[in-house]
Structures are given as structure tokens and as C-alpha cells.
Amino acid sequence: MSPARGMALKLFALFLFMVMASLIKASSSEVPSFQAVFFRSFFALPVIVIWLAARKELSTGLRTRSPAAHFWRGIIGTSAMACGFAALGLLPLPEVTAIGFASPLITVLLAAALLGEKVRSFRLGAVGIGLFGVLVILWPRLSLSPDKMNEAAMLGVVLVLASAGLRSLAQIHIRRMVQLEQTSAVVFYFSLTATLLSLFTIPFGWVMPSGPVLFMLICAGLIGGVGQIFLTSSYRFAEASVLAPFEYASMLYALVFGYVLFGEVPTGIMMIGVFIVTLAGALIIWRERQLGLARGKARRTMTPQG
């Protein structure tokens, strides 16, 4: 294990994902979200295949025991991606990123409901704090009078919340899948399924993008594929509990990219909400780490018979 290397890989992966999101946002005025999903997924496939071939895992890494599980993971993940991409065209990049932090909070609740995981009062309290932070971020949108309410922005809020919920559901599904499936297979078949599913939306508004937008979409797919590899690789060098706090580096990237590329300046209320959500996430991560250490200590003191 090399935690420093794992941290560096995770931070670089998140940077690449923010570059990808910026490219998708820049192209959103010209192409619909499902068309962007196609480019993001299709052009990630060769990157993933080359990576597996270089690791000599092409024959084993794509082996699957449950094609149906990959199909449903693809349905959920593709829907989440499409909602997120559509929201990027309607809301500032920092706001989309901040609201998206609701996903790990929702995952805690879904894990309790669908997987039967025990969620005690500490984590429930942290989830409540985090959801309050999301409400603070959304408050300027919700407090507008009906005649002043920006319908496009409200649709963006609905889409990014839907994306967060679907991503949480996908995480729960993946927790079940990885008990039987290799991570490489989960990554590859998701990109493949998303590519195929997005093709069914061709009759619903696909357009021929201009040269610059086409270039941005292709780059988004390639960069997204590379980012996925760096993210996956980061967990080879550090534990998930060590890397989890670095997820919030996405917010710093979003603030810089949003300001430099799109002239988006976050409001004070939004930053207060971001602080509350980040605090809640940090509490959950800390609690998960403490529970993990306790479980590890218990295993070390068990007799050989268990």
C-alpha cells in the first residue's frame, strides 16, 4: 500500500472528471444530454480496453457471471449520467457539484433500506445535517416568488437531485455486484451498456455537432475513461476510508473551473451550504473509519475457529 500515491491518483482523477464536466457543460447548448452520454461512454471504451490489455487482464477482466446485473447497473447509471449532464446546462458548475454531494448521504439511507446495513443515530444525525446543508444550497431557488422563479434553474435542481439519487442507487447495486464481479468488468460493461442505451435516443433530438463541439465531446469521453482508470487505480494503493475525504476536492475544482471558464461566482449562502454538507460527509467518513478499525480489531482477536 502507498497512501500518498493513492491520494495523488484520486485527486488527479477528480481533476479529470471536472475537466470532462466542463467540456460537457460547454457543449450542452448544442447537443442533448443523451447524445453527450454516448460520446462520454463510447470514447471511454477504447481507453478501458487498452488499460486492461496493458495489465494483461483483458481475458479475465471482462468475464462476467451476471449479465443482467450489468444491464440494470447500466440503466440506473445511464439515467444518472443523463440527468447530471442536462443539469450542467441549466445550473452553474459549482452548484451542480455541491448539490451532487447529497449522493453519499442518500447512499447511507438506501444501504439501510435495501441492504439491511445498521445505521445508528450518529450517522443518521450526520445525514440529517448534510441534507439540511443541501437545503441551504437550494434555498435561494426555493425562496423565489413564483413570478420570479427561473423555470430552467428549477428544472436543473430537479435533474441534479435525480442524478444524485440514481447515483446512490447505482452505488448500492455495485456493492452487491462486486461480491461476484471484478471491478474492471463493472467499469467496462457500464460504458458499453451506456453507449448502447444512448443510441435508442437518436430519434429524440440528436444533432450534428459543429467541429469544436464534436472535438470537445470526444475529448470528454477520452478524459472520462482515463479518469475512471486513475480512480480505480487509486484504490489499489490506499484504503477507501483514506481516500474518501478527497472527494470534496471536486468542490474546489468546480469553483475554479466555474469562475475561470464560465464566469460563475458562488453566493455566500451556497458556500455556507457547501460547508455544512462537507462537515456532514466528514462525520460519516470518520464514523465509517472508526467502525472499520473496530471490526479489524475484532477480527484480529478472534480465535482460529472464528
C-alpha positions in Angstrom: 0.0 0.0 0.0 1.2 3.5 -0.8 -1.4 6.0 0.6 0.4 9.1 -0.9 0.3 7.6 -4.3 -3.4 6.6 -3.9 -4.2 10.2 -2.8 -2.4 11.7 -5.8 -4.2 9.3 -8.2 -7.6 10.2 -6.6 -7.0 13.9 -6.8 -5.9 13.7 -10.4 -8.9 11.5 -11.3 -11.3 14.1 -9.8 -9.5 16.9 -11.7 -10.0 14.9 -15.0 -13.7 14.4 -14.2 -14.1 18.2 -13.6 -12.4 18.8 -17.0 -14.9 16.3 -18.5 -17.8 18.0 -16.8 -16.7 21.4 -18.1 -16.5 20.1 -21.7 -20.0 18.6 -21.4 -21.3 21.9 -20.0 -19.6 23.9 -22.8 -21.3 21.7 -25.4 -24.7 21.5 -23.6 -26.2 24.4 -25.6 -25.7 22.5 -28.8 -26.3 18.8 -28.1 -28.9 17.0 -25.9 -27.7 15.2 -22.7 -28.2 11.6 -24.0 -26.1 12.4 -27.1 -23.4 13.6 -24.6 -23.8 10.3 -22.7 -23.0 8.5 -26.0 -19.7 10.3 -26.5 -18.8 10.1 -22.9 -19.3 6.3 -22.9 -18.3 5.3 -26.4 -14.9 7.0 -26.4 -14.1 5.7 -22.9 -14.3 2.1 -24.1 -11.0 2.0 -26.1 -9.2 3.6 -23.2 -10.5 1.0 -20.8 -9.7 -1.9 -23.2 -6.1 -0.6 -23.8 -5.7 -0.3 -20.0 -6.8 -3.9 -19.4 -4.7 -5.2 -22.3 -1.6 -3.4 -20.8 -2.3 -5.1 -17.5 -2.8 -8.5 -19.2 -6.3 -8.6 -17.8 -8.3 -8.4 -21.0 -9.4 -12.1 -20.9 -10.2 -12.3 -17.2 -11.2 -8.7 -16.5 -14.2 -8.8 -18.8 -15.5 -12.1 -17.6 -19.0 -11.8 -16.0 -21.2 -14.1 -14.0 -24.3 -11.9 -14.2 -25.0 -10.0 -17.4 -28.4 -9.0 -16.0 -26.8 -7.2 -13.1 -24.6 -5.2 -15.5 -27.7 -4.3 -17.6 -29.6 -2.9 -14.6 -26.5 -1.1 -13.4 -26.3 0.4 -16.9 -29.9 1.5 -16.8 -29.5 3.3 -13.5 -26.1 4.7 -14.2 -27.0 6.0 -17.7 -30.1 7.7 -16.3 -28.0 9.3 -13.6 -25.4 10.5 -16.1 -28.1 11.9 -18.5 -29.7 13.9 -15.6 -26.4 15.2 -14.4 -25.3 16.3 -17.9 -28.7 18.0 -18.5 -28.3 19.8 -15.2 -24.9 21.1 -16.2 -26.6 23.1 -19.0 -29.1 24.7 -16.6 -27.1 25.5 -13.4 -23.6 26.8 -12.5 -20.9 24.1 -12.3 -20.2 24.8 -8.5 -23.9 24.5 -7.7 -24.3 21.2 -9.6 -21.2 19.8 -7.8 -22.4 21.0 -4.4 -25.9 19.5 -4.7 -24.3 16.3 -6.0 -22.8 15.8 -2.6 -26.2 14.7 -1.5 -25.5 11.3 -3.2 -23.3 9.7 -0.4 -25.9 10.9 2.1 -28.7 9.2 0.2 -26.5 6.1 -0.1 -26.4 5.7 3.7 -30.2 5.7 3.8 -30.5 3.3 0.9 -27.9 1.0 2.3 -30.1 0.7 5.4 -33.3 0.2 3.5 -32.1 -2.1 0.7 -29.0 -3.9 2.2 -30.1 -4.1 5.8 -27.0 -2.2 7.0 -27.2 -0.9 10.5 -27.3 2.9 10.6 -27.2 4.2 14.1 -28.1 7.6 15.4 -24.7 9.2 14.8 -24.8 8.5 11.1 -28.4 9.4 10.8 -27.7 12.7 12.5 -24.9 13.3 10.1 -27.2 12.6 7.1 -29.7 15.0 8.6 -27.1 17.7 8.9 -26.0 17.1 5.3 -29.5 17.2 3.9 -30.0 20.5 5.7 -26.9 21.7 4.0 -28.3 20.8 0.6 -31.5 22.6 1.6 -29.4 25.7 2.4 -27.7 25.5 -1.1 -31.2 25.2 -2.7 -32.8 27.9 -0.6 -32.3 30.8 -3.0 -34.0 28.8 -5.6 -36.9 27.7 -3.4 -37.4 31.2 -1.8 -38.1 33.0 -5.0 -41.7 34.1 -5.6 -43.5 32.2 -8.4 -43.3 35.2 -10.8 -39.5 35.5 -10.4 -38.8 31.8 -10.3 -36.4 30.7 -13.1 -38.1 27.6 -14.5 -34.9 26.4 -16.2 -32.9 26.6 -13.0 -35.6 24.8 -11.0 -35.6 22.0 -13.7 -31.8 21.9 -13.2 -32.3 21.4 -9.5 -34.7 18.6 -10.0 -32.3 16.9 -12.5 -29.3 17.1 -10.3 -31.2 15.8 -7.3 -32.5 13.0 -9.5 -28.9 12.3 -10.6 -27.7 12.2 -7.0 -30.5 9.7 -6.1 -29.8 7.5 -9.1 -26.1 7.5 -8.4 -26.8 6.4 -4.8 -28.9 3.6 -6.1 -26.2 2.6 -8.5 -23.7 2.5 -5.6 -26.0 0.2 -3.7 -26.3 -2.0 -6.8 -22.5 -2.0 -7.3 -22.0 -3.1 -3.6 -23.9 -6.2 -4.5 -22.2 -6.8 -7.8 -18.6 -6.6 -6.6 -19.2 -9.7 -4.5 -19.3 -11.7 -7.7 -17.9 -9.4 -10.4 -14.5 -7.8 -11.0 -14.2 -4.0 -10.8 -12.8 -3.9 -14.4 -15.9 -5.8 -15.7 -18.2 -3.3 -13.8 -16.4 -0.4 -15.4 -16.3 -1.8 -18.9 -19.8 -3.1 -19.2 -21.2 0.1 -17.8 -19.6 2.1 -20.6 -20.8 -0.5 -23.1 -24.3 -0.5 -21.8 -24.5 3.3 -21.6 -23.3 3.5 -25.2 -25.9 1.1 -26.4 -28.7 2.6 -24.4 -27.9 6.2 -25.5 -28.3 5.1 -29.2 -32.0 4.5 -28.6 -32.5 8.2 -28.0 -31.3 9.2 -31.6 -34.9 9.8 -32.7 -35.4 12.2 -29.8 -33.3 15.2 -30.9 -29.8 14.2 -31.7 -28.0 16.8 -33.8 -24.9 17.0 -35.9 -22.5 19.0 -33.7 -20.1 21.6 -35.0 -16.4 20.8 -35.3 -15.4 22.4 -32.0 -18.3 20.8 -30.1 -17.5 17.4 -31.6 -13.9 17.7 -30.5 -15.0 18.7 -27.0 -17.3 15.7 -26.8 -14.7 13.2 -28.0 -12.2 14.7 -25.5 -14.8 14.3 -22.8 -15.1 10.6 -23.5 -11.4 10.0 -23.6 -10.7 12.1 -20.5 -13.6 10.4 -18.6 -12.1 7.0 -19.5 -8.7 8.0 -18.3 -10.2 9.5 -15.1 -12.0 6.2 -14.4 -8.8 4.3 -14.7 -6.9 6.7 -12.3 -9.8 6.5 -9.9 -9.9 2.7 -10.0 -6.1 2.5 -9.6 -6.1 4.9 -6.6 -7.9 2.2 -4.5 -5.0 -0.2 -5.2 -2.7 2.0 -3.2 -4.9 3.3 -0.3 -8.0 2.2 1.6 -11.4 3.7 0.7 -11.6 5.3 4.1 -8.4 7.2 3.5 -9.4 8.4 0.0 -13.0 9.3 0.8 -12.3 12.8 2.2 -10.6 13.8 -1.0 -13.9 13.5 -2.8 -14.6 17.1 -1.6 -11.7 18.4 -3.7 -14.2 18.3 -6.5 -15.8 21.4 -5.0 -12.5 23.3 -5.2 -12.1 22.3 -8.8 -15.6 23.3 -9.6 -15.2 26.7 -8.0 -12.0 27.4 -10.1 -13.4 25.9 -13.3 -16.7 27.7 -12.9 -15.1 31.1 -12.3 -12.4 30.8 -14.9 -14.3 29.1 -17.8 -17.9 30.3 -17.3 -17.7 33.4 -15.1 -19.7 31.7 -12.3 -19.3 33.2 -8.9 -20.8 31.2 -5.9 -23.0 33.0 -3.4 -22.3 33.2 0.3 -25.4 31.1 1.1 -24.2 28.4 -1.3 -20.8 28.3 0.4 -22.4 28.0 3.8 -24.4 25.1 2.5 -21.3 23.5 1.0 -19.5 23.8 4.4 -22.5 22.1 6.1 -22.6 19.2 3.6 -18.8 18.8 3.7 -18.9 18.6 7.5 -21.7 16.0 7.4 -19.7 14.0 4.9 -16.6 14.2 7.0 -18.5 13.0 10.1 -19.8 10.0 8.1 -16.4 9.2 6.8 -14.9 9.5 10.3 -17.6 7.2 11.7 -17.1 4.6 8.9 -13.3 4.6 9.6 -13.9 4.1 13.3 -16.2 1.2 12.7 -13.7 -0.3 10.2 -10.9 -0.1 12.8 -13.2 -1.7 15.4 -14.1 -4.5 13.0 -10.5 -5.0 12.2 -9.5 -5.2 15.8 -12.3 -7.7 16.5 -11.1 -9.9 13.7 -7.5 -9.9 15.0 -8.7 -11.0 18.4 -10.9 -13.8 17.1 -9.8 -17.4 17.6 -8.9 -19.5 14.6 -12.4 -21.0 14.7 -13.9 -17.5 14.5 
